[in-house]
Amino acid sequence: MLILYVYFAPSLVVNSQSKNRVSVFILNLFLGWTLLGWIVALAIAVRKD
């Protein structure tokens, strides 16, 4: 369960009001297994709109 939480951390961190919410989830879902994809998803999630 902890592994799934860490894997989807960028999707959980993104603000619910953000326009990038869906794109972060899709990027995290398909490329989150690569370290680069996970980092990019996290960067998009914490970036201000």
PDB file of N, CA, C and O in Angstrom:
ATOM      1  N   MET A   1       0.824  -1.187   0.000  1.00  0.00           N
ATOM      2  CA  MET A   1       0.000   0.000   0.000  1.00  0.00           C
ATOM      3  C   MET A   1       0.873   1.258   0.000  1.00  0.00           C
ATOM      4  O   MET A   1       0.557   2.241  -0.671  1.00  0.00           O
ATOM      5  N   LEU A   2       1.956   1.221   0.745  1.00  0.00           N
ATOM      6  CA  LEU A   2       2.868   2.359   0.795  1.00  0.00           C
ATOM      7  C   LEU A   2       3.502   2.611  -0.571  1.00  0.00           C
ATOM      8  O   LEU A   2       3.728   3.759  -0.953  1.00  0.00           O
ATOM      9  N   ILE A   3       3.782   1.552  -1.292  1.00  0.00           N
ATOM     10  CA  ILE A   3       4.382   1.685  -2.624  1.00  0.00           C
ATOM     11  C   ILE A   3       3.422   2.419  -3.562  1.00  0.00           C
ATOM     12  O   ILE A   3       3.852   3.276  -4.334  1.00  0.00           O
ATOM     13  N   LEU A   4       2.151   2.099  -3.506  1.00  0.00           N
ATOM     14  CA  LEU A   4       1.168   2.794  -4.339  1.00  0.00           C
ATOM     15  C   LEU A   4       1.041   4.263  -3.953  1.00  0.00           C
ATOM     16  O   LEU A   4       0.879   5.127  -4.816  1.00  0.00           O
ATOM     17  N   TYR A   5       1.115   4.540  -2.663  1.00  0.00           N
ATOM     18  CA  TYR A   5       1.044   5.933  -2.207  1.00  0.00           C
ATOM     19  C   TYR A   5       2.218   6.740  -2.744  1.00  0.00           C
ATOM     20  O   TYR A   5       2.039   7.861  -3.219  1.00  0.00           O
ATOM     21  N   VAL A   6       3.410   6.176  -2.672  1.00  0.00           N
ATOM     22  CA  VAL A   6       4.602   6.863  -3.174  1.00  0.00           C
ATOM     23  C   VAL A   6       4.532   7.004  -4.688  1.00  0.00           C
ATOM     24  O   VAL A   6       4.894   8.047  -5.233  1.00  0.00           O
ATOM     25  N   TYR A   7       4.067   5.956  -5.372  1.00  0.00           N
ATOM     26  CA  TYR A   7       3.968   5.989  -6.832  1.00  0.00           C
ATOM     27  C   TYR A   7       3.020   7.096  -7.294  1.00  0.00           C
ATOM     28  O   TYR A   7       3.321   7.813  -8.248  1.00  0.00           O
ATOM     29  N   PHE A   8       1.890   7.235  -6.629  1.00  0.00           N
ATOM     30  CA  PHE A   8       0.899   8.228  -7.023  1.00  0.00           C
ATOM     31  C   PHE A   8       0.989   9.522  -6.228  1.00  0.00           C
ATOM     32  O   PHE A   8       0.040  10.306  -6.221  1.00  0.00           O
ATOM     33  N   ALA A   9       2.103   9.757  -5.563  1.00  0.00           N
ATOM     34  CA  ALA A   9       2.284  10.983  -4.782  1.00  0.00           C
ATOM     35  C   ALA A   9       2.071  12.250  -5.614  1.00  0.00           C
ATOM     36  O   ALA A   9       1.396  13.164  -5.140  1.00  0.00           O
ATOM     37  N   PRO A  10       2.615  12.348  -6.835  1.00  0.00           N
ATOM     38  CA  PRO A  10       2.343  13.566  -7.617  1.00  0.00           C
ATOM     39  C   PRO A  10       0.854  13.784  -7.880  1.00  0.00           C
ATOM     40  O   PRO A  10       0.384  14.921  -7.881  1.00  0.00           O
ATOM     41  N   SER A  11       0.124  12.717  -8.100  1.00  0.00           N
ATOM     42  CA  SER A  11      -1.315  12.839  -8.337  1.00  0.00           C
ATOM     43  C   SER A  11      -2.051  13.239  -7.068  1.00  0.00           C
ATOM     44  O   SER A  11      -3.092  13.892  -7.135  1.00  0.00           O
ATOM     45  N   LEU A  12      -1.526  12.856  -5.922  1.00  0.00           N
ATOM     46  CA  LEU A  12      -2.154  13.215  -4.653  1.00  0.00           C
ATOM     47  C   LEU A  12      -1.787  14.627  -4.214  1.00  0.00           C
ATOM     48  O   LEU A  12      -2.545  15.264  -3.482  1.00  0.00           O
ATOM     49  N   VAL A  13      -0.636  15.118  -4.652  1.00  0.00           N
ATOM     50  CA  VAL A  13      -0.158  16.444  -4.249  1.00  0.00           C
ATOM     51  C   VAL A  13      -0.817  17.550  -5.054  1.00  0.00           C
ATOM     52  O   VAL A  13      -0.998  18.657  -4.547  1.00  0.00           O
ATOM     53  N   VAL A  14      -1.177  17.274  -6.289  1.00  0.00           N
ATOM     54  CA  VAL A  14      -1.708  18.316  -7.168  1.00  0.00           C
ATOM     55  C   VAL A  14      -2.994  18.900  -6.576  1.00  0.00           C
ATOM     56  O   VAL A  14      -3.832  18.173  -6.042  1.00  0.00           O
ATOM     57  N   ASN A  15      -3.128  20.194  -6.678  1.00  0.00           N
ATOM     58  CA  ASN A  15      -4.280  20.919  -6.160  1.00  0.00           C
ATOM     59  C   ASN A  15      -5.531  20.521  -6.939  1.00  0.00           C
ATOM     60  O   ASN A  15      -5.485  20.397  -8.163  1.00  0.00           O
ATOM     61  N   SER A  16      -6.632  20.324  -6.248  1.00  0.00           N
ATOM     62  CA  SER A  16      -7.866  19.921  -6.916  1.00  0.00           C
ATOM     63  C   SER A  16      -8.401  21.008  -7.848  1.00  0.00           C
ATOM     64  O   SER A  16      -9.192  20.712  -8.744  1.00  0.00           O
ATOM     65  N   GLN A  17      -7.988  22.248  -7.653  1.00  0.00           N
ATOM     66  CA  GLN A  17      -8.427  23.354  -8.507  1.00  0.00           C
ATOM     67  C   GLN A  17      -7.506  23.567  -9.712  1.00  0.00           C
ATOM     68  O   GLN A  17      -7.781  24.411 -10.565  1.00  0.00           O
ATOM     69  N   SER A  18      -6.429  22.811  -9.777  1.00  0.00           N
ATOM     70  CA  SER A  18      -5.435  22.998 -10.834  1.00  0.00           C
ATOM     71  C   SER A  18      -5.954  22.525 -12.187  1.00  0.00           C
ATOM     72  O   SER A  18      -6.688  21.542 -12.280  1.00  0.00           O
ATOM     73  N   LYS A  19      -5.559  23.242 -13.227  1.00  0.00           N
ATOM     74  CA  LYS A  19      -5.904  22.843 -14.585  1.00  0.00           C
ATOM     75  C   LYS A  19      -5.100  21.630 -15.030  1.00  0.00           C
ATOM     76  O   LYS A  19      -5.496  20.928 -15.961  1.00  0.00           O
ATOM     77  N   ASN A  20      -3.974  21.381 -14.371  1.00  0.00           N
ATOM     78  CA  ASN A  20      -3.087  20.290 -14.762  1.00  0.00           C
ATOM     79  C   ASN A  20      -3.401  18.971 -14.051  1.00  0.00           C
ATOM     80  O   ASN A  20      -2.634  18.016 -14.171  1.00  0.00           O
ATOM     81  N   ARG A  21      -4.481  18.902 -13.336  1.00  0.00           N
ATOM     82  CA  ARG A  21      -4.824  17.733 -12.534  1.00  0.00           C
ATOM     83  C   ARG A  21      -4.888  16.448 -13.369  1.00  0.00           C
ATOM     84  O   ARG A  21      -4.313  15.430 -12.983  1.00  0.00           O
ATOM     85  N   VAL A  22      -5.575  16.493 -14.494  1.00  0.00           N
ATOM     86  CA  VAL A  22      -5.731  15.303 -15.333  1.00  0.00           C
ATOM     87  C   VAL A  22      -4.412  14.946 -16.007  1.00  0.00           C
ATOM     88  O   VAL A  22      -4.065  13.768 -16.092  1.00  0.00           O
ATOM     89  N   SER A  23      -3.679  15.931 -16.483  1.00  0.00           N
ATOM     90  CA  SER A  23      -2.417  15.641 -17.155  1.00  0.00           C
ATOM     91  C   SER A  23      -1.387  15.059 -16.195  1.00  0.00           C
ATOM     92  O   SER A  23      -0.600  14.197 -16.585  1.00  0.00           O
ATOM     93  N   VAL A  24      -1.383  15.515 -14.954  1.00  0.00           N
ATOM     94  CA  VAL A  24      -0.463  14.960 -13.955  1.00  0.00           C
ATOM     95  C   VAL A  24      -0.824  13.506 -13.688  1.00  0.00           C
ATOM     96  O   VAL A  24       0.063  12.657 -13.601  1.00  0.00           O
ATOM     97  N   PHE A  25      -2.109  13.207 -13.557  1.00  0.00           N
ATOM     98  CA  PHE A  25      -2.524  11.829 -13.301  1.00  0.00           C
ATOM     99  C   PHE A  25      -2.152  10.908 -14.457  1.00  0.00           C
ATOM    100  O   PHE A  25      -1.643   9.811 -14.229  1.00  0.00           O
ATOM    101  N   ILE A  26      -2.397  11.335 -15.690  1.00  0.00           N
ATOM    102  CA  ILE A  26      -2.084  10.495 -16.851  1.00  0.00           C
ATOM    103  C   ILE A  26      -0.576  10.305 -16.987  1.00  0.00           C
ATOM    104  O   ILE A  26      -0.114   9.194 -17.246  1.00  0.00           O
ATOM    105  N   LEU A  27       0.182  11.363 -16.819  1.00  0.00           N
ATOM    106  CA  LEU A  27       1.638  11.247 -16.872  1.00  0.00           C
ATOM    107  C   LEU A  27       2.146  10.331 -15.776  1.00  0.00           C
ATOM    108  O   LEU A  27       3.022   9.500 -16.017  1.00  0.00           O
ATOM    109  N   ASN A  28       1.613  10.473 -14.587  1.00  0.00           N
ATOM    110  CA  ASN A  28       2.020   9.636 -13.465  1.00  0.00           C
ATOM    111  C   ASN A  28       1.623   8.178 -13.690  1.00  0.00           C
ATOM    112  O   ASN A  28       2.383   7.272 -13.351  1.00  0.00           O
ATOM    113  N   LEU A  29       0.466   7.951 -14.245  1.00  0.00           N
ATOM    114  CA  LEU A  29      -0.017   6.592 -14.481  1.00  0.00           C
ATOM    115  C   LEU A  29       0.846   5.848 -15.487  1.00  0.00           C
ATOM    116  O   LEU A  29       1.203   4.691 -15.265  1.00  0.00           O
ATOM    117  N   PHE A  30       1.185   6.509 -16.599  1.00  0.00           N
ATOM    118  CA  PHE A  30       1.898   5.824 -17.674  1.00  0.00           C
ATOM    119  C   PHE A  30       3.418   5.938 -17.599  1.00  0.00           C
ATOM    120  O   PHE A  30       4.118   5.027 -18.040  1.00  0.00           O
ATOM    121  N   LEU A  31       3.942   7.024 -17.057  1.00  0.00           N
ATOM    122  CA  LEU A  31       5.395   7.208 -17.023  1.00  0.00           C
ATOM    123  C   LEU A  31       5.950   7.313 -15.611  1.00  0.00           C
ATOM    124  O   LEU A  31       7.143   7.560 -15.434  1.00  0.00           O
ATOM    125  N   GLY A  32       5.111   7.132 -14.613  1.00  0.00           N
ATOM    126  CA  GLY A  32       5.565   7.229 -13.243  1.00  0.00           C
ATOM    127  C   GLY A  32       6.555   6.146 -12.846  1.00  0.00           C
ATOM    128  O   GLY A  32       7.330   6.321 -11.905  1.00  0.00           O
ATOM    129  N   TRP A  33       6.532   5.032 -13.557  1.00  0.00           N
ATOM    130  CA  TRP A  33       7.456   3.939 -13.240  1.00  0.00           C
ATOM    131  C   TRP A  33       8.892   4.302 -13.578  1.00  0.00           C
ATOM    132  O   TRP A  33       9.828   3.707 -13.043  1.00  0.00           O
ATOM    133  N   THR A  34       9.070   5.274 -14.461  1.00  0.00           N
ATOM    134  CA  THR A  34      10.423   5.762 -14.720  1.00  0.00           C
ATOM    135  C   THR A  34      10.679   6.897 -13.738  1.00  0.00           C
ATOM    136  O   THR A  34       9.763   7.649 -13.406  1.00  0.00           O
ATOM    137  N   LEU A  35      11.864   7.019 -13.291  1.00  0.00           N
ATOM    138  CA  LEU A  35      12.172   8.072 -12.327  1.00  0.00           C
ATOM    139  C   LEU A  35      11.972   9.454 -12.943  1.00  0.00           C
ATOM    140  O   LEU A  35      11.484  10.367 -12.277  1.00  0.00           O
ATOM    141  N   LEU A  36      12.342   9.610 -14.198  1.00  0.00           N
ATOM    142  CA  LEU A  36      12.187  10.895 -14.866  1.00  0.00           C
ATOM    143  C   LEU A  36      10.712  11.284 -15.002  1.00  0.00           C
ATOM    144  O   LEU A  36      10.347  12.434 -14.758  1.00  0.00           O
ATOM    145  N   GLY A  37       9.874  10.333 -15.387  1.00  0.00           N
ATOM    146  CA  GLY A  37       8.439  10.610 -15.511  1.00  0.00           C
ATOM    147  C   GLY A  37       7.811  10.988 -14.187  1.00  0.00           C
ATOM    148  O   GLY A  37       6.938  11.854 -14.131  1.00  0.00           O
ATOM    149  N   TRP A  38       8.257  10.336 -13.111  1.00  0.00           N
ATOM    150  CA  TRP A  38       7.736  10.632 -11.776  1.00  0.00           C
ATOM    151  C   TRP A  38       8.152  12.030 -11.344  1.00  0.00           C
ATOM    152  O   TRP A  38       7.352  12.768 -10.770  1.00  0.00           O
ATOM    153  N   ILE A  39       9.397  12.397 -11.616  1.00  0.00           N
ATOM    154  CA  ILE A  39       9.898  13.719 -11.231  1.00  0.00           C
ATOM    155  C   ILE A  39       9.188  14.817 -12.027  1.00  0.00           C
ATOM    156  O   ILE A  39       8.842  15.859 -11.469  1.00  0.00           O
ATOM    157  N   VAL A  40       8.972  14.595 -13.308  1.00  0.00           N
ATOM    158  CA  VAL A  40       8.270  15.587 -14.136  1.00  0.00           C
ATOM    159  C   VAL A  40       6.829  15.752 -13.643  1.00  0.00           C
ATOM    160  O   VAL A  40       6.331  16.874 -13.548  1.00  0.00           O
ATOM    161  N   ALA A  41       6.165  14.644 -13.331  1.00  0.00           N
ATOM    162  CA  ALA A  41       4.803  14.724 -12.814  1.00  0.00           C
ATOM    163  C   ALA A  41       4.760  15.482 -11.490  1.00  0.00           C
ATOM    164  O   ALA A  41       3.853  16.281 -11.258  1.00  0.00           O
ATOM    165  N   LEU A  42       5.728  15.234 -10.633  1.00  0.00           N
ATOM    166  CA  LEU A  42       5.784  15.951  -9.354  1.00  0.00           C
ATOM    167  C   LEU A  42       6.066  17.438  -9.564  1.00  0.00           C
ATOM    168  O   LEU A  42       5.495  18.280  -8.870  1.00  0.00           O
ATOM    169  N   ALA A  43       6.932  17.764 -10.508  1.00  0.00           N
ATOM    170  CA  ALA A  43       7.227  19.173 -10.796  1.00  0.00           C
ATOM    171  C   ALA A  43       5.996  19.900 -11.325  1.00  0.00           C
ATOM    172  O   ALA A  43       5.744  21.044 -10.948  1.00  0.00           O
ATOM    173  N   ILE A  44       5.241  19.258 -12.180  1.00  0.00           N
ATOM    174  CA  ILE A  44       4.017  19.862 -12.698  1.00  0.00           C
ATOM    175  C   ILE A  44       2.985  20.008 -11.578  1.00  0.00           C
ATOM    176  O   ILE A  44       2.242  20.989 -11.533  1.00  0.00           O
ATOM    177  N   ALA A  45       2.944  19.035 -10.686  1.00  0.00           N
ATOM    178  CA  ALA A  45       1.962  19.054  -9.595  1.00  0.00           C
ATOM    179  C   ALA A  45       2.194  20.199  -8.625  1.00  0.00           C
ATOM    180  O   ALA A  45       1.234  20.794  -8.134  1.00  0.00           O
ATOM    181  N   VAL A  46       3.436  20.516  -8.343  1.00  0.00           N
ATOM    182  CA  VAL A  46       3.714  21.566  -7.357  1.00  0.00           C
ATOM    183  C   VAL A  46       3.865  22.947  -7.979  1.00  0.00           C
ATOM    184  O   VAL A  46       3.954  23.945  -7.264  1.00  0.00           O
ATOM    185  N   ARG A  47       3.893  23.010  -9.291  1.00  0.00           N
ATOM    186  CA  ARG A  47       4.027  24.290  -9.992  1.00  0.00           C
ATOM    187  C   ARG A  47       2.745  25.103  -9.858  1.00  0.00           C
ATOM    188  O   ARG A  47       1.643  24.556  -9.888  1.00  0.00           O
ATOM    189  N   LYS A  48       2.902  26.399  -9.713  1.00  0.00           N
ATOM    190  CA  LYS A  48       1.734  27.302  -9.643  1.00  0.00           C
ATOM    191  C   LYS A  48       1.140  27.461 -11.037  1.00  0.00           C
ATOM    192  O   LYS A  48       1.854  27.439 -12.040  1.00  0.00           O
ATOM    193  N   ASP A  49      -0.173  27.622 -11.080  1.00  0.00           N
ATOM    194  CA  ASP A  49      -0.855  27.813 -12.370  1.00  0.00           C
ATOM    195  C   ASP A  49      -0.604  29.188 -12.918  1.00  0.00           C
ATOM    196  O   ASP A  49      -1.099  29.524 -13.994  1.00  0.00           O
TER     197      ASP A  49
END
